[in-house]
Amino acid sequence: MDLIEIIQQIIQNGITELKLTDLVIGTVVTTSPLTIQIDTLMQPLPEEALIKTEAIIPKTYSGTTSDGATFTVTINEGIQAGNKVVMLRCQHGQRFIVLSKVH
């Protein structure tokens, strides 16, 4: 191996060790606190390691009609135990951005 090949190998190893962003599918174990399982050999990821996006947070709207009747509309049901979610692994695999529920 010449010097250039050695340098290229060192750079490639460094990039691999950084564990740049990866797409990951997980299963919601609990919602409060939020825990997500990504591998059966690992403990579920705790809420502290998860960055939640608007797409997974439940949203409802309650209102009153002009005749006084009340109503509630579910805009987003959020996630529930057993749902599959798509996530991005970041910060050397220490944090995960929970993007959306997988259908």
C-alpha positions in Angstrom: 0.0 0.0 0.0 1.3 3.4 -0.8 0.7 6.5 1.3 -2.4 7.7 -0.7 -4.1 4.3 -0.2 -3.4 4.4 3.5 -4.8 7.9 3.9 -7.9 6.9 1.9 -8.4 3.9 4.2 -8.0 6.1 7.3 -10.6 8.5 6.0 -13.0 5.7 5.0 -12.7 4.2 8.5 -13.3 7.6 10.1 -16.5 8.1 8.0 -17.8 4.7 8.9 -17.1 5.3 12.6 -19.1 8.6 12.5 -22.3 6.6 11.8 -23.8 9.3 9.7 -27.5 9.6 9.4 -29.3 6.3 8.6 -32.9 5.5 8.0 -34.2 3.2 10.8 -37.6 1.5 11.3 -38.6 0.9 14.9 -41.7 -0.3 16.8 -43.3 1.9 19.5 -43.2 0.0 22.8 -44.8 2.7 25.0 -46.1 6.2 24.4 -45.8 7.7 27.9 -42.9 7.8 28.2 -42.1 7.2 24.6 -39.9 4.2 24.0 -39.1 2.6 20.6 -37.5 -0.8 19.9 -35.2 -1.0 16.9 -33.4 -4.2 17.5 -34.5 -7.2 19.6 -31.0 -7.5 21.0 -31.0 -4.0 22.4 -33.1 -2.3 25.1 -35.8 0.0 23.7 -34.7 3.6 23.0 -35.7 5.9 25.9 -37.6 9.2 25.3 -34.4 11.1 26.1 -32.8 9.6 22.9 -35.8 10.5 20.7 -36.5 13.8 18.9 -40.2 13.9 18.2 -41.6 15.7 15.1 -45.1 17.2 14.7 -46.1 14.2 12.6 -46.2 11.8 15.6 -47.9 14.1 18.1 -51.6 13.7 18.5 -53.7 16.7 17.5 -57.4 17.3 18.0 -59.6 20.4 17.6 -62.7 21.0 19.7 -65.2 23.6 18.9 -68.8 24.7 19.1 -71.2 25.1 16.2 -73.4 28.2 15.8 -76.3 26.3 17.4 -74.3 25.5 20.5 -73.4 21.8 19.7 -69.8 20.8 20.6 -67.6 18.7 18.4 -64.1 17.3 18.3 -62.1 16.6 15.2 -59.0 14.4 15.2 -56.4 15.9 13.0 -53.6 13.5 13.8 -54.1 10.4 16.0 -50.4 10.3 16.8 -48.6 7.1 17.5 -49.6 4.2 19.7 -47.9 1.1 21.1 -47.3 -1.4 18.3 -47.0 1.2 15.5 -44.0 1.1 13.2 -42.2 4.4 12.8 -39.5 5.6 10.5 -36.6 7.4 12.1 -33.2 9.0 11.3 -30.2 7.9 13.3 -28.0 10.9 14.2 -25.2 12.1 16.6 -23.2 8.9 16.3 -26.3 6.7 16.9 -27.0 8.4 20.2 -30.2 10.3 19.1 -33.0 9.4 16.7 -35.4 11.8 15.0 -38.9 10.1 14.9 -40.3 11.2 11.5 -43.5 9.4 10.9 -45.7 6.4 11.4 -45.3 3.7 8.8 -48.5 2.4 7.2 
